[in-house]
């Protein structure tokens, strides 16, 4: 299993933008992202470091694999 890098919430938002997600709004310390044709929303914490379990859950909801996400990080 590939190891996820340590990323800030803002960097995670930038990566999901590459996959067609867009920022819908921000409420408090969470950035909400949506994607056309996708029923789920992503709630990304705007923290200096997003927990790895949280990041894995976001990747799963976005219908991506960890490998795809890591490739987009580079």
Residue pairs with C-beta under 8 A, 6 or more apart in sequence:
1 66
2 66
2 67
2 70
4 52
4 55
4 56
4 66
4 69
4 70
5 70
5 73
6 49
7 15
7 49
7 50
7 55
7 73
8 47
8 48
8 49
8 50
9 31
9 44
9 45
9 46
9 47
9 48
9 50
10 46
12 44
12 50
12 55
12 58
13 23
13 31
13 33
13 44
15 69
15 72
15 73
16 33
16 42
16 44
16 58
16 62
17 23
18 72
19 35
19 62
19 64
19 68
19 72
20 35
20 36
21 33
21 34
21 35
21 42
21 62
22 33
22 34
22 35
23 31
23 32
23 33
24 32
24 33
24 34
24 41
25 32
26 32
26 46
29 45
29 46
29 47
30 43
30 44
30 45
30 46
31 43
31 44
31 45
31 46
32 41
32 42
32 43
32 44
33 41
33 42
33 44
34 41
34 42
35 62
38 62
38 63
40 61
40 62
42 58
42 61
42 62
44 50
44 58
45 54
50 58
56 66
59 65
59 66
59 69
